[in-house]
Amino acid sequence: MTNSKKIINDPVYGLININSELVFTLIQHPYFQRLRNIHQLGLSHLVYPGATHTRFQHSIGAMHLMQNALKTLIEKGVDITTKEQEATLAAILLHDIGHTPFSHALENFFVPDSTHEAFTHLIIQRLNQKLHGALDLTIQIIDNQYHKHFLHQLVSSQLDVDRLDYLNRDSFYTGVSEGVIGAERIIKMLHVKDGQLVAESKAVYSIEKFIISRRLMYWQVYLHKTVHVAEQMLIKTLERALWLYRNRCPIFTTAALAFFFDRSRTLEEFQQEACLENYLDLDDINIWFCIQQWQQAQDAILAELSKRLCQRRLFHIDIQEQAYDEAYIRQKQMLACEHLHIPLDMARYFVIDGEMENRAYNAKVETIWIMDKQENLLPLEAISDHLNHRTLSQTVSKFFVCYPKEILV
């Protein structure tokens, strides 16, 4: 590592300083540079044209907020060593390094029942090997195995800098003003009490706004009905391509995608160099290039799905609070078969049903603690009227079915 001080000009926060040699080395590494080619919001740019920002930008922004948070805590007398600061900055910088292409849209596609957090852990372990143990403390903080629990909470909790950045950043790039939060004010109100990350009582209203904004951003952006349709179509397109590949039908693939199409991979296999390297070769560009080629595929199902995605001819979606009746779904499948001239067993690619959930705050996972002027700790939900509302403190589920607009009746 060389002694490098760099400045990044971020459109959300302005100039961001990078003073740590370790952090600069991590940013320069190809594993992290890959995040430049993964959209932060998947296919949301099909609805919000400005939402083309990436996981790279978000990770840099979250690191900037972490710098501010650590500085605030140190100014308040919290004991954080230089080594701990650097390790925590590395932790937040790398927190998304394992994301699949198109972020959450393909979360479980390459390894069933897996998460990007699991991939992240494996990639950080590999980076640590390459850096001869420089990330040992970082891994302890991420895994919540370090005795200063508040450092982990800054990286991952219900009031972490990850959420503070992505709400502001996603709001900035989508133009959805409901996501704007007082991140800097919240950070200035952070403190540590009994080893726990807490917020001073003056921050209560800002935190309430943060939770309400998160709920609104989920319905308006993250679970926007048209974005949800596009992501469902993306999944079905890849499922069809996978079926064709495994049934030895002629189909274009990149080397990295073929590696995963070849057979199901397990999370344990990602310990192997070839498996991890192929995964790291996958990004939005890799997948989208395949979809562009599939527009001319011999298989009519794959070609039709790919054309619709590339030309933004997206399905219609119906949403309601109860699960859809099987007869209704069957009717849509029959109409799709009739209109598209496909057999009934192919209708699953064009009539898609499921459930989506939104929960803004979950006290059962981890409570946000508020410290009053007498340094007593109170759970946020005990002093917030907003969090007694069902839509904020409980899971809200909606059911959907989407299908080609041509069969809308």
N, C-alpha and C positions, 0 to 999 in steps of 0.2 A: 504494500500500500504506500502511496505517496501522499505527501502533505498537500491536500487540495482543499481550497475554500471556493465554493461555487455559489452562484446566485441564480435562482430560477424565477422568471417573471410569470406569476400565476394570475389569470384574469379574475379570480375570486378574491384573493388575498393580497395581490401585489407581489412585491419581492420576497422570496423565501430564501433564507440563508442555509447553506449546508456546511457545517463546520467540522463534522465528524469524518475522519478518514474511513471508518468502517461503513458508515452510511453512504458515503460517496462511492465506495467500492461496490456495495450492494446495488445501488442505482445503475452503475455501469455494467453490471453482470447481465449476460444474455437472458437468464431466467427472468429477471425483472423487466428488461427491455421488451420482452414478449407482451407485457401488459399494455403496451402502446397499441396493440392490435386486437384488444378485447374491449368492446363497448361497455361502458359502465351500466347502461340501461338496456342491454340486449337489442331488441328490435324497436325500442320506443321512438327512434328517429323516424319511423314510418308514420307516426302520429305527430310528434314534436320534432320538426326538422332540425332544430338546434341541438338536439340531444345526441350529439356524436362524440361526446367526451368519453374518456377511457378510464380503465382501472389504474393505469399509470398516473393520470392526473389526480384521481381520487386518493391514491396512496401517498403521493407527494403532499397533497393538501392535508391529509390526516396527520402526516408527520409534522407539518407546520403547526397544527393545533396542539399536537403533543408537546412540541417545544414550548409553546406558550403555557400549557398546563403545568409542565414540570417547573418552569420558571416561577409561576404563581405559587406553587406549593413550597418551593425552596424559600421564596421571599417571606412566607408565613412560618418559617422555622422547621418545616418538615425535612428530616434527614434523608437526602438522596445523593449518593455519591456520583462522581463523574462517570464511573463504570456503569452504574445502574441507569443513569440518564441515557447513555449511548445504547445500552441493551434494550431499553424501553422504546427508544426511537427506532431501532432496528425491528422490534416486534411489530409496531404499528405499520412500518413501511412494508413489511412482508406479509401482513395479515391476509392479503387477497392474492398472493402469488400463485396459489393453486387453482384459481378459477378456470372453469371450462370455457370454451368459446361461447359467446353471447351470454356471458355471466350466468344467471340462474336458469335460463331457459333450458339448458342441456345438463343440468346438475347431475341427474341420475342416468344419463344415456350411456356413457362409456363404461361405467362400473355401477351396476344396479345397487341401490340402497347405500350409495356413497355420498359424501358431501365434499364441497370444495375445501372445507377445513381439513379433511383427512388428506387430501392431495397437498394442501399447504404444508402440513406437518412433515410429510415425506420429502417435499422439495427443500424445506428448511434444513432437514437432517442432512440431505445431500450437500447443500451449500455449506453447512457446518464442517463437513468432511473436507471440502475443497479449501475452506478457510482455516483448517487446522484447529478447530475448536473455538473460533472467535465468537460463535453464536451460542455457546453453552448457557450463558446466563439468559440470553434472549429466549431460548427454548424453555427454560424454567419459568420465566415470566408468562409466556404464552400458555403453558400447560398448568398454570396456577400452582406451581410447586415451589415457588420462592416465598420466603417468609414475609416479605412486604406485599401483602395481598392487594393493596391499593394500586400497585403498578399493573397488575393483571386487570383490575377493574377499569383502569384508564384505557386499556387495549380492548377489552371485551366485557361489557356489562350493559345495563339498560340506560346508562348515561355515559357512554364512552365517546372518545373523540372520533371514532369511525362514524357513528351515527351523526354527530355534530357536523362533520364535513359533508357526508353524502346528502343530507337534507338541504343544506345551503347550496351545494354544488349542483345537485339535480334540479333544484328550483331555478338556479341561475341559467342553466342550459336549456331547460324546458320552457322557461317563462311562466311557470306556475307559481305565483307569488305566495300561495298558502304555505309553501315549504320554507319560507324565509324565517329563520330563528335567530335569537340573540346568542349565538355561539360564544362570542367573546365575553359577554356578560356572565354566562353560565360558567365559563372557565375561570373568570376572576373570582367567582363565588365558591370555587371548590376548596376543600380542606380535607384533612385526614384526622380521624378520631378513632382511637382504639384499633388502629391498623386498617380501618375501613375508609374508603373514599366517601365523603359526605359533601353536601352542599349547604352553605349558610342560608338562613331563613329568608334573606333578601332575594334569593334566587327562585323562590317558589313559583311566582307567576311566570318567570321565564321558562322554568321547567315544564309547567303546565302547557304553555304555548308550544314547547318542543314536542310534547306527547301528542297534543291535538294536531300539530303540523304533520307529524309522522302518520297519523291515521288518515288525514286528508290526502297526503302524498301517495299513500297506498291505493286509495280508490281512484285518484285522479291521474296517477302516473304508473306506479308499479303494477297495479292490477287494472289499469285502464282496459276497457272491454276490447278495443281494437288491437291494442298491444297484445293482450291475452290471446286473441284469435291468431295473430301473426306467429306467436311463439308455439301455439298448438299445431299450426300448419308446418312450422319448421321441424317439430318433433316427428310429425307423421311423414314428412319428406325423408328424413333420415331413417326412420323405421322401414320405409319402403326400400330405400337404397340398401340397407342392411340385409333385408330379406332376399333381394335380388342377388347380392354378392354371395351370400351363403348358399344360394341355390344355383351358383355357377352361371348366372345370366350375365351377358356382357354389360359392363357398367364402368364408367370412368371413376377413378378415385386417386387421391394423392397417396403417397407412400405412408404417411402418418395415419390417415384415415383407414387405409387398407389394413394396417397393423391391428387396429381395433375391430374392424369388420371381420377379420380372419377368424376370431373366436372370442368368446367372452373372457374378459380379464378380471382378475380378483385384485382387491386392494393390496394383498400381500405381494403380488407379482410386481407392484410398482417399486419394490426394493431393487428390482433388476434394472441395470443401466439402460438396456434397450427399451424397456417398457416406459420408463420415465422420460427418456429422451424423445420418444415418439409422441408422448403426451404433450411435451413442451413444444413440439412442432405444430401442434394444433392451435389455431386461433381463428378469429372471425374471417380473416381473409382466406385461409385455407378452406374452410367450410363453404363460404360463399362462392368461391371459385368453382367448387364441385357442383353447387346448385345451378350456377350459370351453365355449366356443361350439360347437366341433366335435362335442360330444356329440350335438347335434341336426343334424349334417350329413346331406345327402342321400346321400352316399356311405357305404355300410354299413361299409367297411373303416376309414375315418377315424373314423366314429362309434364303432365298437367299440373301437378302440385308445384313443381319448380317454376313453371311459367307464371303461375298465379303469384308466387312469392316475388319473383323478379319484377313483375309488372304491377305489383301491389293490387292485384285483384283478390282481395281478402274475403273470407267467409263472413256471413252475417252471424250474429250471436244473440241468443236469448238468455236472459238472466232472471232468476227468481229466488225466493228464499226457501223453497221446498224442492226436493229432488224431482226431476222430470219423470213422468210416467213412461213406462217401457213402451206403451202403445204409441205415444207421441214420437219417441225416438225411432221406433220401427217405421212409422209413417214417413219420417224424413229420410230414412235409409232407402225406402222404396222409391220415393221421389228422386233421390240422387241417382239411383240405379237407372231409372227410366230416362232421366235427362242426360246423364253422362254415358249411357250405354255400357254399363259395367255390371258384372255379376254381383249378387247380394253380398258375398263374402268380401268384396272389395269396398263396400260402403263404409267400413270403419275408418277408411282414410279420409272420407269427406263429411262424415257426420260424427262429431266428437263431443262427448259429454263428460262432465266432471264437476269438481267442487273447488272453490277458492276461498281462502280464509284471510282475515285481517284482525290482528290484535295489537293495539298500540302500546299497551303496558301490561306486563305480567308479573305481579308481585310474588307469585309462587316460584318464579325462577330466581329472582334476586330483587330485593327492595331497594328503592332509592331513599337514602336516609337524609333527613333534614336536621341540621344542628341549630338550635335556638340560641339566644344570647347568653343563656346560662350553660351552654354546651351540652344540653340534653339532646338525645337523638330521638327523632320521631319518624315513623315511616311516612312517606309522601301521601299514601292513600288515606292516612288518618287525618290529614289536614287539608286535603284537596276535595272540594265538592265535585269537580269535574271527573275525578277518577271513580266516583260512585256510579257514574253513568255506564250503562251496559256496553255501549259501543266503544268505550275507551278501555275498560278494565277486563272485559270478557272477549272471547273469540267470536267474531261475527262471520258466519258462513253464508255463501251464496252459491247457487248451483247454476250451471250453464250448459247449453248445447249450441254448437256452431255448425254451420253448413253453408253450401254455396248460395249466394244471393239469388241465383236463378230459380231456386225452388222455394223462395219465400212466398208463403200464401197466407 
